[in-house]
Amino acid sequence: MDPINGWKWVFRTQLIVNGVICVGFLLIYHRIATLDWIGYFLLFAGLVPLLMGFAWASDSNYGWKNPHAYACVAIGIVGFGACLLYEWKGRDDGFIHHELFRHGWNFPIAVFVIAVEGSLFYLLNNIWPSQVFALYAHDPVIAALYLLPFFMTILVISPFLSIYATKYKDVKWPIVAGFAFFLSAIIGYGTTTATSNKAAIAYNALAGIGFSSPLILIISLVQLSTPPLFIGVTSALVISARTLGGTVGLAIAEVIYAAKTNKQVPDAIASAVIPLGFSPANLGSLIPAILSGQGIAAVPGITGQITGAAFDAAHKAQAAGFRIVWLSFIPAVVLAGTCTCLFRNPADRMNWSVDAPLTIHQHDNEKMVDTTGDGEADIDTKEKIEMIEHGTK
């Protein structure tokens, strides 16, 4: 296994696959010219440098003081700002279609809420296994097993949520309850120490209860709150917002953890072993061995006492870093949970009727408009025709 070039080929493969997809779009997608290319460009102009800046900020060789980090983050924020400004003022039918914001607050609230949910999901799938690997078990398989309570709880709770939402025509309050469990789980993770691995299993279960409702029910809520013509756009945007929130949230979490451990962990190990007679000249060999859990026996001057002291010091410093990461996301969870209380429950549209697409033929226009037979146009049909014509221009 090549730890450097192996990762390079992962990204090279992604580049090739995405390139093939782009070529396919160019060749077979007949409405390629109508896509919001300026908006896409501005979005990527913000996202790519922002993530690169966070990556450099979390690297111990760079950090926030390096222009690689803060300059890229600044460029990314400007890019995002330009994208939002263009979508707001530049056009009304881009990938953030203005029609989605004309039917109440459900859609804009859902975009923010699901972005926070995405960031929490990414944290559970990345930060938590890293915490298990660092503190509780230097085994990636065991680290993955620690997530089982999370997914098993989702598997058990989800069917009951479906039954409840169907019977009581309520998708709002299960989402609110989900974020309450989110908050409990994040607070619990924020109290973890180097020895609280058993308690963390309970926090996994709480997080599983929290994750059981938002993803599916938020999508259902916005689809039921959106004109049928825009359901596809709505669904795509909500899922994209979740991915974006997860990507940016994870990058922020890694920056926070790096800021609290890159220097603190080596200092903690040195402070623990030097008083025991360990030579400072060998710290360069000891610290990587302790962090990886491998090659400890080959470190010059190592003893059982020094090994134990080094592990204890490293684990305490790492646990402190992970606690800060979890606690730093509490404000986002509280804000998102509060916003879920502002949802309007679309109970009036929760029925067994299926919205069929409206097909317009030129010779049937007059018949379709005058559906009442009284010589006057039907208002609902008129609105549908206007929406379709507006969406297909």
N, C-alpha and C positions, 0 to 999 in steps of 0.2 A: 504493500500500500504506500503510495506516494502522498505524503501529507500536504505537498504544495501543488504539484502538477495535477494530482488527482482532482482537487477542487477546481483547478482551471478548466479541466475537461467537463466538469458539471456545467459551468457557465458557457463553455463553448457549445455544448450540446443544446443548451437553452437558446443560444443565439441562432444556431442552425434551424431548430424547430420553429422558432418564432419568425425567422426569415422566410421559411417555406409557407407559413401561414399568411404572412403579409403578401407574398407573391400570389398566393391563391386568391386573396381578396382582390388584388389588382386585376387578375385575369377573369374572375367569374362573377364578382359582385357588381351588378349592373347599376347600382345607385352609389357607386364609390365617390362620385364627384359631389354628391349632396351631403356627405358626412362633414362633421364639424372639425376639419383638419386644424384650423387655427386654435380652437379650444383644446384639442388633443396635444398639440405642440406645447402650448402654454402649461398644460397639466404636467407633462413629462419634464418640461423645463423647470418646474418647481419641485417635482417629486425626486428626480434623480440627484440633483445637487444636495437636497435636504438629507436624503438617506446617506449619501457619501460623506457629508459633513458629520452626521451622527456616528458613522463608522470610524472616521478619523478621530473624533472626540473620545471614543471609547478605547482607542488604541493607546497603550502605555507609551509608545514612542512619539505620540503627537500630543493628544489632550486638547482642551479647549483653547489654550493659549497659542496654539499653532494656527496660522492662517488657513491651512487646509481645512480645518474644522469650522471656524467661525465664518470664514468667507463663503464656504459652500452653503452653510445653513442660512446665511443672509440672502444669498442668491436664490435659494429654494423658497424662502418666504416671499420674496419679491415675485418670483414666478407664480406661486400660488395666488398671490394677490392679483396679479395681472390676469390670471385665468378666471377668477371669480368676477372681476370687473368686466372682462370681455363677455362672459356668459350673461351678466346682468344687463349691461348697456349695449353690447355689441350686436346681440341677436337674441331673438326670443324662442328660437326653435333648435338650439344647439343640443349638446348631450345633457344639459340641464334645462329641459323644456319649461318655459314659463307657465304653461298650462297646469303643471303639477303643483304650483303654488297658489292656484286660484280656487281651491276647494277646501279651505280650512288649513289648520296648522299641522294636521297629522303627518303629511309628507316631510316637511322640514324638520319636525321633531324626530321623526323616525330615522332620518339620515344621521343626525347627531347621536341618537341613542344607540343605533346599531354600530356606529363607528366605535363607540366606547365598548360595546359588547365584544366587538372584534379584537380590540386591544387586550381585553381581559382573556379572551380565548387564546390568543397568541402567547400571552404570559403563562397561562396554565400549561400550554404545550411545549414551551421552550424554557422559561425561567424556572418553573418548578422541577422538571427533570434535571436541570443544571444544579439546582439546590440539593436535590437528593444525591446526585453524583458527588458533589463536593463535600457534603456533610454526613450523609448517612450510609452510602454504599458506593464504592468505586467500581460499579458494574452497570453498564448502560442498560442491560436487560432488567435488572432490579429497579433501576430508576424509572424505566417505562412501566413496570408493574405497579409502581406507586400511583399511577394515574387511573388504575382500574376502578377504584371507588367512584371517581368522577364520572366515567363513562357508564358504569353499571347503574348509577343513580339516574342518569339521563334516560337509559333504556327502560327503567321501571316507571319513572314519573311521567314520561311523555304521553303514553296512551291515556292516562287519567286526565291529563290536561286537554287532550283532544275531545274526550267525552264531555268534560265540563264546558269547554268552549262551544261545543255543538248544542248541548242541552240548554244552556243558559244564554246563548248568544252573547258571550262576553269574552273579548280578547284583550281588553284593557287591563283589568285587575290582575290576571295571572302574570302579565308583564311587570306590573308594579311589584308584585310579590317576588318575582324573579330577581329584581334588582335589590330588594331587601335581603335576600339570601346572598346575592353577590357581595353586598356590603359586609355581612357577617363573615363570609369566607375570607375576604381581603383583610379585614381586621384580624382574623385568626392567623392568617399567614404572616401578618405584621408582628405577631408575638412569638414566632418560632425562634428557637435557639438551636444550638448544635446538637442537642439531645432530645428534641421534642418531635421526633419522627412519628411516634405513635399518635400523638395529638393531631398531627397534620393530616392523618387519614380521615379524621372527622371533618376537617376543613375541606378536604377534597369532596366529601359527600355533600356538604353545604353548597359548594360551588357547582356540583352537578345538578342540584335542585334549582339553583339560580339559572343555569344554562338551559334547562329543559324548556323554558317558555319563550325567551325573547326572539331567537332566530326565526322560528316558524311563524309565531304569532305576530311579530312585527311585520313580516312580509305579507301575511294575510290581512293585517290591519290596513296597510297602505294600499293593497290591491282593492280592498273593499271601499276605500276612501277616494279612489281615483276613477275618472271616466274610463269605461272599458277600452276606449281607443288607445289609452296610454298605459295600460297594465304592463305591457312588455318593457317599455322604457322605465317605468317605475321600479319593476323588479330588478332590472339590470343595474340601475343606479343604487338601489339599496344594497345589493350584494357587493357592488364596487366600493361603496362607502365602508362596508364592513372590512373588506380586504385592505383598503387604504388605512383605516383606523388601526387595524392589526399591525400592519407593516410599520407605520410611524410610531405606534405605541411601543412595540417591541424595541425599536431603535432607541427610543427615549429611555426605556428600562435598562438597556445595555449600557447607555452612557452613564446613567445614575449609578449602576453597580460598579462600573469601571472607576468612576470618580471616588467611590468609597472603598475600593479594594486594591487598585493598582499599586499604590504606595503603602497602604495600611497593612496589607497581608505580609509582604516581605519585612516590613519594620517589626511587625508582631512576632514573626518567626525569629528574627535576629535578636530581639529583646528577650525571647524565651530561652534560646540555646547558648548564647554567648556567656551568660553568667554560669552555665554548667561546664564551661571549659571548651566549648566548641570554637574552632578557629574561624575568625571572620573571613579568612581567605577562601574558605570552602563553602561559603554561603551561596555562591553562584551555582554550585552543584546541588546543595541541599534544597533550596527553595523550589526549583522545577521538579525535583523528585517528590517532594511533599505534595505539591499541587496536582501532579499526575498520578501519584500513588505507585510509581514504578521506579526501579533503579535505586531505591533507598539504600540497600545493602552495599552498593558500590561507592557511596559517598565517603570520602576520607574522614576518619575520626568519628564515625557514627556509632552510637550506642543505643540500647533500648530506651534509656532514660531521655536521651536527646530526641529520639524519634517521637516518643510520646509527648514531650513538651512542645515540639514543633507542630505536631498535628493538632494539639489542643489550641495553641495560639492561632494557627491558621483557621481552624474551624470557627473560633469565636469571632475573628475579624470578618470572615466570609458571611457568617450568620448575621452580623450587624449590617453588612452591605445588602443582603437579601431583604432584611426587615425594612430598610429604607426604601427599597424598590417597591415593595408591596404597599407600604404606608403612603408613598407619594401618589398612588393612584386612587386613594380614597376620595379626594375632592371630585375627581371625574365621575366616580360611581355615584356619589351623593347628588351631583348636578344632573346626571342622566336619570337617576331614579326620580328626582323631583320633576323632571320634564315628562316622564311617563304618566304622571298624574294629570297632565294637561291633554292627554289624548282624548279624542271624542270617540266613544265606542260606536262603531258602525253597525249596530244591531239591526237597523232597518234594512240592511242589504244582506244580512246573514240568513239566506233562505236556500232552497234547493233549485232555484232558477239559474240557468246558465246563460250568460250574455253571449249571444251569437254575433258574429261579425255582420255588419250591415253592408250589403253589396248594392252599389248604385249603377244603374244602367241609364243611359241618356234617355231612351224612349220611355222609361218608367218613372222619370222624375216627377212628372205632373201627378201621376197616380199615387206615388209615395208621399208627396207633400200633402195632397188633399185626402187624408185617410179618414176623415169624418164624414165625407160626402156632402158637406154643407157649403162647398165652394170656397172655404177658407183653409189656409195652410195649417197643418198641425204643428204646434210650436216645438214639441219634443223632437219630431222628425226633422224639422228645420235645423234645430241645434245639432243633431247628429250629422246632418249633411255638411253643415258649416265646419264641424270639427274634423270630419274626414277630409274635406277639401283643404282645410288648413294644414292638416298633418301630412298630406301627400304632395304639397307644393315643394 
